[in-house]
Every structure is written in C-alpha cells, then in structure tokens.
Amino acid sequence: MPPASAPPRAVALAWVVTALAWGLASPPAAALPSLADIRAAHRPSDITLLDRHGTPVQTLRLDSTARRLPWVPLQDLSPALLQAIVLSEDQRFWQHSGVDWQGVARSAWANLLNTRTQGASTLTMQLAGLIDEGLARPAGGRSVPQKIGQALTATQLEASWRKADILEAYLNAVPFRGELVGVGALSQTLFNKHPSGLDAFEAAIAAALVRSPSSAPERVAERACGVLRLQRLDCTGVAGLTHAALARRGGMPLGEQLAPHFARQVLKADGPARQHSTLDAPLQRTALAALRQQLAELSGRNVEDGAIVVLDNATGAVLAWVGSSGAFSDAPQVDGVLARRQPGSTLKPFVYGLAIEQKLITPATL
C-alpha cells in the first residue's frame, strides 16, 4: 500500500497497480473468443459480387455506419506497417505477457512527478477493449474496474492466442480516422492501395493515426516523423504525403466495377464478404462495350443512354445486366433495366402479334 503522505494521483495509481496484480492472479472470469470467432464476426461494409466463375465484377458499400473492408490476414500486411505499429504503440509487444509492467512503472513515476501523463496500454490491452464492448474506452476515459478488466483480458489473450494472431486481429479492428476501421479501409481510402503495399512513410502515418485519429494534418505528420526517426529514417516529404492522404475521400473500390445495378439487386448486407452470382464476366464486359459503342454511333440523335439484359434461355439466369453506360451517362445510378419509360414503338410487335393470333389482321394487312 502507498504511504499516507503520497500525492493523491500517486495513491490512485498505486491502488490500480495493486488491483491489477490481484486481478491477474485470479482465475479467468469467462472464456475468450478465438481468432476464428473474431474473423467470423467481422462484417465488412463493402461486399464483392463474383460471377459464376468466381471472378470479382463489382464491390458495393452496404453499411454506411463505418468503412470496414474484408479481413486482411497477417501475411498480407506490409512488414513496414507491422514495424511502425509496434514501435509506435507497444515497443515491448514481443516480450510482455499482455501487461507491460515496465510501462506501468514509467507511467506511475511520471504521474508521481506531475510530468506529462504517460499511458501504459499495450496492443493486447487495446485489442481487449476492441473485442469486448464492456471494456471499450468511454469519452471520459476508463474507470479503475475497466482498466483492471482490460489488463486481465489482455493476459488471458496472451495465454491462449499467438502474438501474430493478436497483431492481426488488432490491425483489422482498430479505428483510424473518421469512419475508417481496420487497415484495409485505411489503406484503400487514404493511399489507394492494398495493405500489403504500404511503404515506410505510409505505415508511419497509419501508426500516427492510431494514436491521434482526429488530429490536424500537421500533428499527424509530426507523430509520423517520430515513428520514422525510431527507425532511423529521414522525414523529408512526410508532411506533404500526410496532407495529401488526409485530404482524400473514399473513391471507387479497387478492381473492376462492371455490374453496379445488378449488384444492388442481389447482394445481401448480412451475407459473406464475397457473394456468387449467375453473371458471366466476359459477357458482361462485351455487353457494356457494345452499349457504349452503340451510344457513340448514335451521338447527336438525342440518344442519351441504354441498358442490356442477357438471359440464359434454358434457365432464365441473368448472364449480363448493364443498367447504364456508366461514366458516359448523365444519370449513371439509374438502372435502365428496371426504370419505367414510354414504351414507344416497342409495343407494336406485341400488338400486331396479338391481332394476328386473333385473326383480326394478316401479315399482308397495311
């Protein structure tokens, strides 16, 4: 116990450390989820439509609450990113068992001396707060019981998970800036690339955003420069890259985007991240190219857009569905396949066919 004459902040910290030590010596309170459980519960905001052969043909965002992309395995993450995150957030990650007692001691000493407050939260403790809603950090900061629970859960995670699993889960669940959750969304939105391609500068910016997601670009660049210096790298250019990255807005997903209108009809928000369809990607490309060529030939004749549907006569399956010409259209979001319009002369063959069937006219009738 701390002496009665110790400063109040030091007393509180000493009680926290004592409580942590008591809690970590206690038996586990409940079974933790496995990495497989966390992966299975991961729900991307963007769902990819596959054709009948498994080729991606369209990606749509179906969840507007946050931007989360499909789970990224550890082997598909940039080594520069892994290094930057560990250096920035938890330099003793590979050595401690969930709680960095050296960090706890440094934090307590800094607070005792009334110097700049230092945190002692490890990556594993942060992950505990991400996967357990009861341990999530409230706006006013965690209470003492929450900190104890966070440390206890982190210790249990370290006892049942591999370090690599902890790092993988953390990078797929950590919020970065604004609506961006997980490194997949961050990488695509800010740098227009997959997480495997992040270089040292981009990784440093990502690590800086973990610590201060809502900070001004200048502050983010300053933190990113600190991460680079820990790696003995020059900071030249990081400020410009930070400003450019934070000014970007989420654009089109990476990869081919061939069937937005059909995807809206068939994709299910509560389904898997990749969903199969009856489309045939080569035929879909051919149909889209044919429509654009036809519109180009009819330019100047008040023909503004068109649509194409190709069905399998035997099964009725949709092989191609082109709702508009895309970028060539003034209203690319409108699905011309389903949009109501004046039938015009397309009615004539049906009227004539019915009249002939009822023997009101013959093919020779004017």
C-alpha positions in Angstrom: 0.0 0.0 0.0 1.2 3.6 -0.6 2.2 5.8 2.3 -0.5 8.2 3.6 1.7 11.2 2.6 1.9 10.3 -1.1 0.2 12.6 -3.6 -3.4 11.7 -4.5 -2.5 10.8 -8.1 0.3 8.5 -6.9 -2.1 6.9 -4.4 -4.6 6.2 -7.1 -2.0 4.7 -9.4 -0.6 2.6 -6.6 -4.1 1.2 -5.9 -4.6 0.5 -9.6 -1.3 -1.4 -9.8 -2.2 -3.4 -6.6 -5.6 -4.2 -8.0 -4.1 -5.3 -11.3 -1.7 -7.6 -9.6 -4.6 -9.1 -7.6 -6.8 -9.4 -10.7 -4.1 -11.1 -12.8 -3.6 -13.7 -10.1 -7.3 -14.5 -10.1 -8.8 -17.3 -12.3 -10.2 -16.4 -15.7 -13.8 -15.0 -15.5 -15.1 -16.2 -18.9 -13.9 -17.9 -22.0 -12.5 -15.6 -24.6 -13.3 -15.8 -28.3 -10.8 -17.4 -30.6 -9.3 -15.6 -33.6 -11.6 -17.7 -35.8 -14.6 -16.4 -33.8 -13.4 -12.8 -34.3 -12.9 -13.3 -38.1 -16.3 -14.9 -38.4 -18.0 -11.9 -36.6 -16.2 -9.4 -38.9 -18.7 -7.7 -41.1 -17.3 -5.6 -44.0 -19.2 -2.6 -45.1 -18.2 -3.3 -48.7 -19.4 -6.6 -50.3 -17.9 -8.0 -53.5 -20.0 -9.7 -56.2 -18.5 -12.6 -58.0 -19.5 -14.0 -61.4 -20.3 -17.7 -62.0 -16.6 -18.5 -62.3 -15.5 -16.6 -59.1 -14.3 -13.5 -60.9 -14.9 -10.2 -58.9 -17.2 -8.0 -61.0 -18.4 -5.4 -58.5 -18.0 -4.1 -55.0 -20.7 -2.1 -53.2 -20.8 -0.4 -49.8 -23.9 -1.7 -47.9 -23.1 -0.4 -44.4 -23.0 3.4 -44.0 -22.1 3.4 -40.3 -18.4 2.7 -40.8 -16.0 1.7 -43.5 -14.7 -1.8 -43.0 -13.2 -3.9 -45.7 -12.7 -7.7 -45.8 -10.4 -9.2 -43.2 -6.7 -9.0 -44.1 -4.5 -11.9 -42.9 -1.2 -11.1 -41.3 0.8 -12.4 -44.2 -1.0 -9.8 -46.5 0.0 -6.9 -44.3 3.1 -4.7 -45.1 6.1 -5.5 -43.0 6.7 -1.7 -42.7 3.2 -1.4 -41.2 3.8 -4.1 -38.6 7.1 -2.5 -37.6 5.6 1.0 -37.4 2.6 0.0 -35.3 4.7 -1.9 -32.8 7.3 0.9 -32.5 4.6 3.5 -32.0 2.1 1.7 -29.8 3.9 -1.1 -27.9 7.7 -1.4 -28.3 7.8 -4.4 -25.9 5.0 -6.2 -27.6 7.0 -9.3 -28.4 8.4 -9.5 -24.8 5.5 -8.9 -22.4 2.6 -11.2 -21.5 -0.3 -8.7 -22.1 0.6 -6.1 -19.5 3.9 -4.2 -19.8 4.8 -3.7 -16.2 7.8 -1.6 -17.1 5.4 0.7 -18.9 3.1 0.7 -15.9 6.0 1.7 -13.6 7.1 4.5 -16.0 3.5 5.8 -16.1 3.2 5.8 -12.4 6.6 7.5 -11.9 5.7 10.2 -14.5 2.4 10.9 -12.8 4.0 10.9 -9.4 6.4 13.7 -10.6 3.4 15.5 -12.2 5.2 15.4 -15.5 3.5 14.6 -18.8 1.0 11.8 -18.3 2.1 8.6 -19.9 -0.1 5.7 -20.9 0.8 2.0 -20.3 -1.8 0.4 -22.6 -0.3 -2.4 -24.7 -1.5 -3.6 -28.1 -3.1 -6.6 -26.4 -4.9 -4.4 -23.9 -6.1 -2.2 -26.7 -7.4 -5.3 -28.5 -9.2 -6.3 -25.3 -11.1 -3.0 -25.5 -11.9 -3.6 -29.2 -13.4 -7.1 -28.9 -15.2 -6.6 -25.5 -17.8 -3.9 -25.6 -17.7 -3.7 -21.8 -14.0 -2.7 -21.9 -14.4 -0.1 -24.7 -13.0 3.3 -23.9 -15.7 5.8 -23.0 -15.4 9.5 -23.8 -14.2 10.3 -20.2 -11.7 7.5 -20.1 -11.8 4.1 -18.4 -12.7 3.6 -14.8 -10.4 1.6 -12.4 -12.5 -1.5 -12.7 -12.4 -1.2 -16.5 -8.6 -0.9 -16.5 -8.4 -4.0 -14.3 -10.7 -5.9 -16.6 -8.8 -4.8 -19.7 -5.5 -5.9 -18.2 -7.0 -9.3 -17.1 -8.5 -9.9 -20.5 -5.2 -9.0 -22.2 -3.3 -11.5 -20.0 -5.9 -14.2 -20.9 -5.5 -13.3 -24.6 -1.7 -13.7 -24.4 -2.2 -17.1 -22.7 -4.5 -18.5 -25.5 -3.5 -16.6 -28.6 -0.3 -16.3 -30.6 1.4 -12.9 -30.8 0.8 -12.9 -34.5 -2.9 -13.5 -34.0 -3.2 -10.6 -31.6 -1.4 -8.3 -34.1 -3.6 -9.5 -37.0 -6.9 -9.0 -35.0 -5.8 -5.6 -33.7 -5.0 -4.2 -37.2 -8.3 -5.4 -38.6 -10.4 -3.9 -35.7 -8.6 -0.7 -34.7 -10.3 2.6 -35.7 -8.2 5.1 -37.6 -9.7 8.3 -38.8 -13.4 9.2 -39.1 -15.3 6.2 -40.3 -12.3 4.2 -41.2 -12.0 0.9 -39.2 -9.2 -1.5 -39.9 -6.1 -1.2 -42.0 -7.8 -2.4 -45.2 -10.2 0.6 -45.2 -7.4 3.0 -44.2 -5.0 1.7 -46.9 -7.6 1.9 -49.7 -9.1 5.2 -48.7 -6.0 7.2 -47.9 -3.4 5.6 -50.2 -5.5 3.9 -52.9 -3.6 0.6 -52.5 -3.8 -2.8 -50.7 -2.3 -3.0 -47.2 0.5 -5.2 -48.5 1.9 -2.3 -50.4 2.2 0.3 -47.7 5.7 1.8 -47.6 7.5 3.1 -44.5 6.1 6.7 -44.8 2.5 5.5 -45.3 2.9 3.0 -42.4 4.2 5.8 -40.2 1.2 7.9 -41.0 -1.1 4.9 -40.2 0.6 4.4 -36.9 0.3 8.1 -36.1 -3.5 8.0 -36.8 -3.9 5.2 -34.2 -2.6 7.5 -31.5 -4.4 10.7 -32.7 -7.1 9.9 -35.3 -8.8 13.3 -35.3 -5.7 15.5 -35.1 -4.8 18.1 -37.7 -2.6 17.0 -40.5 0.4 18.9 -39.1 0.1 17.0 -35.8 -0.3 13.7 -37.6 2.8 14.4 -39.7 4.8 15.3 -36.6 3.9 12.0 -35.0 4.6 10.1 -38.2 8.0 11.7 -38.3 8.7 10.5 -34.8 7.9 6.9 -35.9 10.2 7.2 -38.8 13.0 8.5 -36.6 12.6 5.5 -34.4 13.6 3.5 -37.5 16.5 5.9 -38.3 14.7 7.2 -41.4 14.5 10.7 -42.8 11.2 12.6 -42.5 11.6 14.6 -45.7 8.3 14.5 -47.6 6.1 13.0 -44.9 4.3 16.3 -44.2 3.2 16.6 -47.9 2.2 13.0 -48.0 0.1 13.3 -44.8 -1.8 16.4 -46.1 -2.5 14.6 -49.4 -3.6 11.4 -47.8 -5.9 13.1 -45.2 -7.5 15.2 -48.0 -8.6 12.2 -49.9 -12.2 11.0 -49.8 -13.2 7.4 -50.3 -13.4 6.7 -54.0 -14.2 3.7 -56.1 -13.1 0.3 -54.7 -10.0 -1.3 -56.2 -10.6 -3.7 -59.0 -13.1 -4.0 -61.9 -16.6 -2.4 -61.4 -18.7 -3.9 -64.1 -22.2 -4.5 -62.6 -23.3 -1.9 -60.1 -27.0 -2.1 -60.9 -27.2 -5.9 -60.7 -25.1 -6.0 -57.5 -27.7 -3.7 -55.8 -30.4 -6.3 -56.7 -28.7 -9.4 -55.4 -26.0 -8.5 -52.7 -27.0 -9.2 -49.1 -25.6 -7.0 -46.4 -25.7 -9.8 -43.8 -24.0 -12.3 -46.1 -20.3 -13.1 -46.7 -17.8 -10.5 -47.9 -17.7 -12.3 -51.4 -21.0 -13.5 -52.9 -21.5 -15.5 -56.1 -24.0 -14.7 -58.9 -25.1 -16.1 -62.3 -23.3 -13.3 -64.2 -20.6 -14.1 -66.8 -17.8 -11.6 -66.5 -16.6 -11.8 -70.2 -20.2 -11.5 -71.4 -20.8 -8.6 -69.0 -17.7 -6.8 -70.5 -18.9 -7.4 -74.0 -22.4 -6.1 -73.3 -21.1 -2.9 -71.7 -18.7 -2.3 -74.6 -21.5 -2.9 -77.1 -23.7 -0.4 -75.4 -21.1 2.3 -75.3 -20.2 1.7 -79.0 -23.9 2.0 -79.9 -24.3 5.2 -78.0 -21.2 6.6 -79.6 -22.6 5.8 -83.1 -26.0 7.5 -82.1 -24.4 10.6 -80.7 -26.2 13.7 -81.9 -29.5 11.9 -82.3 -30.9 12.5 -78.8 -30.0 9.0 -77.6 -28.6 9.6 -74.1 -28.3 6.1 -72.6 -29.3 2.5 -72.8 -29.5 -0.8 -71.0 -28.9 -4.5 -71.8 -30.0 -7.8 -70.2 -28.8 -11.2 -71.4 -30.7 -14.2 -70.1 -30.0 -18.0 -70.4 -33.0 -19.2 -72.3 -32.9 -22.6 -70.7 -32.8 -21.5 -67.0 -33.7 -17.8 -67.0 -30.4 -17.0 -65.3 -29.0 -13.5 -65.8 -25.8 -13.7 -67.7 -25.3 -9.9 -68.2 -27.0 -6.9 -66.7 -26.0 -3.4 -67.8 -28.2 -0.8 -66.3 -26.5 2.2 -67.9 -23.3 3.2 -69.8 -21.6 4.3 -66.6 -19.4 7.3 -66.9 -20.9 8.1 -70.3 -24.3 8.7 -68.8 -25.7 11.8 -67.2 -27.5 9.6 -64.7 -25.3 6.5 -64.1 -27.0 5.4 -60.9 -30.4 5.0 -62.7 -31.0 1.3 -63.7 -32.3 1.4 -67.2 -33.3 -2.3 -67.0 -35.9 -1.5 -64.2 -36.7 2.1 -64.9 -40.1 2.8 -66.2 -40.3 4.6 -69.6 -42.5 5.3 -72.5 -42.8 2.0 -74.5 -42.9 3.8 -77.9 -42.7 1.5 -80.9 -41.5 -1.5 -78.8 -45.3 -2.2 -78.2 -46.0 -2.6 -81.9 -44.7 -6.2 -82.4 -46.8 -7.3 -79.4 -50.0 -5.5 -80.6 -49.5 -6.9 -84.2 -48.7 -10.4 -82.8 -51.9 -10.4 -80.7 -54.0 -9.2 -83.7 -52.6 -11.9 -86.0 -53.2 -14.5 -83.3 -56.9 -13.4 -83.0 -57.1 -13.3 -86.8 -58.0 -9.7 -86.9 -55.2 -9.0 -89.4 -52.8 -10.9 -91.6 -49.1 -10.3 -92.4 -50.3 -8.7 -95.6 -52.5 -6.1 -93.8 -51.5 -2.5 -94.0 
